[in-house]
Amino acid sequence: MLRFTKNHEWLRIEANIGTVGITDYAQQQLGDIVFVELPQPGSPVVKGSAAAVVESVKAASDVYSPISGEVVESNPGLSSNPALINSDPMGEGWFFKVKIFYPEELEDLMDANAYNAQEG
């Protein structure tokens, strides 16, 4: 299952683990990404709170967790190659994986049709 936030984060759910990244729209708005700061495994994340930082040639931006839980893995490839976010934002450019604590929080997220229908 794939869900989206209004802030252009995506969440791919498999069992009780959610993989978090930013959408193609978000990476286009940021431009060339040069650095990313990821949460450490074992760190708690709270839905709607900043969980990671992405820096581009244009600006730095927070990445918000779409769900509450505990980080179980951060993408090791991004520290050496943050441009993966630009080249494959919905795949190899993922940020972190989180063990979902409150599945009911998924109800507040959008499906692809609702996300694509929103303005900017």
ROSE-4610 file (N, C-alpha, C; in Angstrom, 1 decimal, always signed):
// ROSE-4610
residu = [M/M/M/L/L/L/R/R/R/F/F/F/T/T/T/K/K/K/N/N/N/H/H/H/E/E/E/W/W/W/L/L/L/R/R/R/I/I/I/E/E/E/A/A/A/N/N/N/I/I/I/G/G/G/T/T/T/V/V/V/G/G/G/I/I/I/T/T/T/D/D/D/Y/Y/Y/A/A/A/Q/Q/Q/Q/Q/Q/Q/Q/Q/L/L/L/G/G/G/D/D/D/I/I/I/V/V/V/F/F/F/V/V/V/E/E/E/L/L/L/P/P/P/Q/Q/Q/P/P/P/G/G/G/S/S/S/P/P/P/V/V/V/V/V/V/K/K/K/G/G/G/S/S/S/A/A/A/A/A/A/A/A/A/V/V/V/V/V/V/E/E/E/S/S/S/V/V/V/K/K/K/A/A/A/A/A/A/S/S/S/D/D/D/V/V/V/Y/Y/Y/S/S/S/P/P/P/I/I/I/S/S/S/G/G/G/E/E/E/V/V/V/V/V/V/E/E/E/S/S/S/N/N/N/P/P/P/G/G/G/L/L/L/S/S/S/S/S/S/N/N/N/P/P/P/A/A/A/L/L/L/I/I/I/N/N/N/S/S/S/D/D/D/P/P/P/M/M/M/G/G/G/E/E/E/G/G/G/W/W/W/F/F/F/F/F/F/K/K/K/V/V/V/K/K/K/I/I/I/F/F/F/Y/Y/Y/P/P/P/E/E/E/E/E/E/L/L/L/E/E/E/D/D/D/L/L/L/M/M/M/D/D/D/A/A/A/N/N/N/A/A/A/Y/Y/Y/N/N/N/A/A/A/Q/Q/Q/E/E/E/G/G/G]
num = [1/1/1/2/2/2/3/3/3/4/4/4/5/5/5/6/6/6/7/7/7/8/8/8/9/9/9/10/10/10/11/11/11/12/12/12/13/13/13/14/14/14/15/15/15/16/16/16/17/17/17/18/18/18/19/19/19/20/20/20/21/21/21/22/22/22/23/23/23/24/24/24/25/25/25/26/26/26/27/27/27/28/28/28/29/29/29/30/30/30/31/31/31/32/32/32/33/33/33/34/34/34/35/35/35/36/36/36/37/37/37/38/38/38/39/39/39/40/40/40/41/41/41/42/42/42/43/43/43/44/44/44/45/45/45/46/46/46/47/47/47/48/48/48/49/49/49/50/50/50/51/51/51/52/52/52/53/53/53/54/54/54/55/55/55/56/56/56/57/57/57/58/58/58/59/59/59/60/60/60/61/61/61/62/62/62/63/63/63/64/64/64/65/65/65/66/66/66/67/67/67/68/68/68/69/69/69/70/70/70/71/71/71/72/72/72/73/73/73/74/74/74/75/75/75/76/76/76/77/77/77/78/78/78/79/79/79/80/80/80/81/81/81/82/82/82/83/83/83/84/84/84/85/85/85/86/86/86/87/87/87/88/88/88/89/89/89/90/90/90/91/91/91/92/92/92/93/93/93/94/94/94/95/95/95/96/96/96/97/97/97/98/98/98/99/99/99/100/100/100/101/101/101/102/102/102/103/103/103/104/104/104/105/105/105/106/106/106/107/107/107/108/108/108/109/109/109/110/110/110/111/111/111/112/112/112/113/113/113/114/114/114/115/115/115/116/116/116/117/117/117/118/118/118/119/119/119/120/120/120]
x = [+0.8/+0.0/+0.9/+0.5/+1.3/+0.4/+0.9/+0.1/+1.0/+0.4/+1.1/+0.6/+1.5/+1.1/+1.0/+0.4/+0.3/+1.6/+2.6/+4.0/+4.8/+4.3/+5.0/+5.9/+5.6/+6.3/+5.4/+6.1/+5.3/+5.6/+4.7/+4.9/+4.4/+5.3/+5.0/+4.9/+3.7/+3.5/+3.6/+4.4/+4.5/+4.5/+3.4/+3.1/+3.1/+3.9/+3.9/+5.1/+5.7/+6.9/+6.5/+6.8/+6.6/+7.9/+8.1/+9.3/+8.9/+9.7/+9.4/+10.4/+9.8/+10.6/+9.9/+10.5/+9.8/+9.4/+8.4/+7.8/+8.7/+8.4/+9.1/+8.9/+7.7/+7.4/+8.3/+8.4/+9.3/+10.7/+11.3/+12.7/+12.9/+11.9/+12.0/+12.0/+11.2/+11.2/+12.5/+13.1/+14.4/+15.5/+15.5/+16.7/+17.7/+18.9/+20.0/+20.3/+20.0/+20.2/+21.7/+22.3/+23.7/+24.0/+23.0/+23.2/+21.9/+22.0/+20.8/+21.2/+20.4/+20.6/+19.4/+19.7/+18.7/+18.6/+17.4/+17.3/+18.1/+18.5/+19.2/+18.3/+18.6/+17.8/+17.6/+16.4/+16.0/+15.4/+15.5/+15.0/+13.4/+12.7/+11.3/+11.0/+9.9/+9.4/+7.9/+7.5/+6.1/+5.5/+4.3/+3.6/+3.6/+4.0/+3.9/+5.1/+6.1/+7.3/+8.5/+9.4/+10.6/+11.4/+11.7/+12.5/+13.8/+13.9/+15.2/+15.3/+16.5/+16.8/+17.4/+16.9/+17.5/+18.0/+19.2/+19.7/+20.0/+19.6/+19.9/+20.7/+21.0/+21.7/+20.8/+19.5/+18.6/+18.3/+18.1/+17.6/+17.8/+17.6/+17.5/+16.0/+15.6/+14.2/+14.0/+13.1/+12.8/+11.9/+12.1/+11.3/+10.5/+9.2/+8.3/+7.9/+7.8/+7.3/+5.8/+5.4/+4.0/+3.3/+4.0/+3.5/+4.3/+3.7/+4.5/+5.0/+6.2/+6.8/+8.3/+9.0/+10.4/+11.2/+12.3/+13.1/+13.8/+13.7/+14.3/+15.5/+15.5/+16.6/+16.6/+17.8/+18.0/+18.7/+18.5/+19.0/+20.5/+21.4/+22.8/+23.4/+22.7/+23.2/+23.1/+22.3/+22.1/+23.3/+24.0/+25.1/+26.2/+26.5/+27.5/+26.9/+25.6/+25.0/+23.6/+23.6/+22.2/+21.5/+22.2/+21.5/+20.5/+20.6/+19.6/+18.2/+18.0/+16.7/+16.2/+17.1/+16.7/+16.5/+17.3/+17.2/+16.1/+15.8/+14.8/+14.1/+13.3/+12.7/+11.7/+11.1/+10.1/+10.7/+12.0/+12.6/+13.9/+15.0/+16.3/+16.6/+15.8/+16.0/+15.2/+14.7/+14.0/+14.9/+14.3/+15.0/+15.2/+14.0/+14.1/+12.9/+13.0/+11.9/+11.6/+10.3/+9.8/+8.8/+8.9/+7.9/+6.7/+5.6/+4.4/+3.8/+3.6/+3.0/+1.5/+0.9/-0.5/-1.1/-1.5/-2.0/-3.2/-3.9/-5.1/-4.6/-3.3/-2.8/-2.8/-2.8/-2.8/-4.1/-5.2/-6.4/-6.3/-5.4/-5.2/-4.4/-3.8/-2.9/-3.7/-3.2/-3.9/-3.4/-4.3/-3.9/-3.4/-2.9/-2.3/-3.2/-4.5/-5.5/-5.7/-5.8/-6.1/-4.8/-3.6/-2.4/-2.2/-2.4/-2.3/-3.3/-4.4/-5.5/-5.2/-4.3/-4.1/-3.2/-3.3/-2.6/-1.3/-0.1/+1.2/+1.4]
y = [-1.2/+0.0/+1.2/+2.2/+3.4/+4.6/+5.5/+6.6/+7.9/+9.1/+10.3/+11.3/+12.3/+13.5/+14.7/+15.7/+17.0/+17.7/+17.3/+17.8/+17.1/+16.2/+15.5/+14.4/+13.8/+12.6/+11.4/+10.3/+9.0/+8.0/+7.0/+5.9/+4.7/+3.7/+2.4/+1.4/+0.8/-0.1/-1.5/-2.3/-3.7/-4.3/-5.1/-5.6/-4.4/-4.4/-3.2/-2.3/-2.4/-1.5/-0.5/+0.7/+1.7/+2.3/+2.4/+3.0/+4.4/+5.4/+6.8/+7.5/+8.3/+9.1/+10.3/+11.1/+12.2/+12.0/+12.7/+12.4/+13.1/+12.7/+13.3/+14.8/+15.2/+16.6/+17.3/+16.8/+17.4/+17.5/+16.4/+16.5/+17.5/+17.6/+18.6/+20.0/+20.3/+21.6/+21.9/+20.9/+21.1/+21.3/+20.7/+20.7/+19.7/+19.9/+18.9/+18.7/+17.5/+17.2/+16.8/+17.5/+17.4/+16.7/+16.7/+16.2/+15.7/+14.7/+14.3/+13.8/+14.2/+13.8/+12.9/+11.7/+10.7/+10.3/+9.9/+9.4/+8.1/+7.9/+6.7/+5.6/+4.3/+3.2/+3.2/+2.9/+3.0/+4.3/+5.3/+6.6/+6.6/+7.2/+7.4/+8.5/+8.3/+9.4/+9.6/+10.8/+11.2/+11.7/+11.2/+11.7/+13.2/+13.7/+15.2/+15.9/+15.2/+15.9/+15.7/+16.6/+16.5/+15.2/+14.4/+13.2/+13.1/+13.9/+13.9/+15.3/+15.6/+16.9/+16.6/+17.3/+17.2/+18.5/+18.6/+19.9/+19.8/+20.8/+20.9/+22.1/+22.3/+23.6/+24.8/+24.6/+25.7/+26.0/+24.9/+25.1/+23.9/+24.0/+22.8/+22.7/+21.5/+21.2/+20.1/+20.2/+19.0/+18.0/+16.7/+15.7/+15.2/+15.2/+14.9/+13.4/+12.8/+11.4/+11.4/+10.5/+10.4/+9.6/+8.9/+8.0/+7.9/+7.6/+7.4/+6.0/+5.9/+4.6/+4.7/+3.6/+3.6/+3.3/+4.1/+3.8/+2.5/+1.7/+0.4/+0.3/+1.3/+1.3/+2.7/+3.2/+4.4/+3.9/+4.6/+4.2/+4.5/+3.5/+3.7/+4.3/+4.1/+4.6/+6.1/+6.8/+8.2/+9.0/+8.5/+9.3/+9.5/+8.4/+8.6/+9.0/+8.9/+9.3/+9.9/+11.1/+11.7/+12.0/+12.0/+12.3/+11.1/+10.0/+9.0/+9.5/+10.5/+11.1/+11.7/+12.4/+13.0/+12.0/+11.0/+10.0/+9.0/+8.6/+7.5/+7.8/+8.9/+9.3/+8.3/+7.5/+6.6/+5.2/+5.0/+3.7/+3.8/+3.7/+3.7/+4.9/+6.0/+7.2/+7.3/+6.2/+6.2/+6.7/+7.2/+7.8/+6.9/+6.4/+5.5/+4.6/+3.5/+2.6/+2.7/+2.6/+2.8/+1.6/+1.1/+0.2/+1.0/+0.7/+1.5/+1.2/+2.2/+2.0/+2.1/+3.1/+3.3/+3.2/+2.1/+1.9/+2.8/+3.2/+4.1/+5.5/+5.9/+7.1/+7.1/+5.9/+5.8/+6.4/+6.4/+6.9/+8.4/+9.2/+10.6/+10.8/+9.8/+9.9/+9.7/+10.3/+10.2/+9.0/+8.5/+7.6/+8.3/+7.6/+8.3/+9.2/+8.8/+9.7/+11.0/+10.9/+12.2/+13.0/+12.4/+13.2/+13.9/+13.2/+13.8/+14.9/+14.8/+15.8/+17.1/+17.1/+18.3/+19.3/+20.5/+21.6/+21.8/+21.7/+22.0/+21.5]
z = [+0.0/+0.0/+0.0/-0.8/-0.9/-0.5/+0.3/+0.8/+0.7/+0.8/+0.6/+1.6/+1.9/+2.8/+1.9/+2.5/+1.8/+1.6/+2.4/+2.4/+1.4/+0.6/-0.5/+0.0/+1.2/+1.6/+1.1/+0.9/+0.6/+1.6/+1.8/+2.7/+2.1/+1.9/+1.3/+2.5/+2.7/+3.8/+3.4/+4.1/+4.0/+5.4/+5.7/+7.0/+8.0/+9.0/+10.0/+9.8/+8.6/+8.3/+7.2/+7.4/+6.4/+5.9/+4.6/+4.0/+3.6/+4.0/+3.8/+2.8/+2.0/+1.0/+0.6/-0.3/-0.8/-2.3/-2.7/-4.1/-5.1/-6.4/-7.5/-7.5/-7.2/-7.2/-6.2/-5.0/-4.0/-4.4/-5.0/-5.4/-6.5/-7.4/-8.5/-7.9/-6.9/-6.3/-5.6/-5.0/-4.3/-5.2/-6.3/-7.3/-6.9/-7.3/-7.1/-5.6/-5.1/-3.7/-3.4/-2.4/-2.1/-0.8/+0.1/+1.5/+2.1/+2.9/+3.6/+5.0/+6.0/+7.4/+7.8/+8.1/+8.4/+9.9/+10.3/+11.7/+11.9/+13.1/+13.5/+13.8/+13.4/+13.8/+15.4/+15.8/+17.2/+17.6/+16.8/+17.1/+17.0/+17.9/+17.7/+16.7/+15.9/+15.1/+15.4/+15.2/+15.5/+14.2/+14.0/+12.8/+12.7/+11.5/+11.3/+11.8/+12.5/+13.0/+12.1/+12.1/+11.3/+11.7/+10.7/+11.0/+10.3/+9.2/+8.4/+7.8/+7.3/+6.6/+5.3/+4.2/+2.9/+2.5/+1.9/+1.5/+0.0/-0.7/-2.1/-2.4/-3.7/-4.1/-3.8/-3.7/-3.5/-2.0/-1.2/+0.2/+1.0/+2.3/+3.2/+3.5/+3.7/+4.0/+4.9/+5.8/+6.7/+5.9/+6.3/+5.8/+7.1/+7.0/+8.1/+8.0/+9.2/+9.2/+9.0/+8.1/+7.8/+8.8/+9.7/+10.7/+11.9/+13.1/+14.3/+14.4/+15.0/+15.2/+15.6/+15.3/+15.6/+14.3/+14.1/+12.9/+13.0/+12.0/+12.0/+11.0/+10.1/+9.1/+8.4/+8.2/+7.3/+6.1/+5.0/+3.7/+3.7/+3.7/+3.7/+2.5/+1.3/+0.1/-0.1/+0.7/+0.6/+1.1/+2.1/+2.7/+1.7/+0.8/-0.2/-1.5/-1.7/-3.0/-2.8/-2.2/-2.0/-3.3/-4.5/-5.7/-6.1/-5.4/-5.6/-5.4/-4.5/-4.3/-5.6/-6.3/-7.6/-8.7/-8.8/-9.9/-9.7/-8.4/-8.1/-6.8/-6.7/-5.4/-4.9/-5.7/-5.2/-5.1/-5.3/-5.2/-4.4/-5.0/-4.3/-3.5/-3.7/-3.0/-1.7/-1.2/+0.1/+1.2/+2.3/+3.4/+4.6/+5.1/+6.3/+6.3/+7.1/+7.4/+8.8/+9.1/+10.4/+10.8/+12.0/+12.5/+13.0/+12.4/+12.6/+14.0/+14.8/+16.1/+16.1/+15.3/+15.3/+13.9/+13.5/+12.1/+11.8/+12.8/+12.5/+11.9/+12.1/+11.6/+10.0/+9.5/+8.0/+7.4/+8.2/+7.6/+7.2/+7.8/+7.5/+6.2/+5.7/+4.5/+3.2/+2.1/+0.8/+0.0/-0.8/-1.8/-3.0/-4.1/-5.2/-5.9/-6.1/-6.8/-6.0/-4.7/-3.9/-3.9/-3.8/-3.8/-5.2/-6.3/-7.6/-7.9/-7.2/-7.4/-6.6/-5.6/-4.8/-5.6/-5.3/-6.0/-5.3/-6.1/-5.6/-4.2]
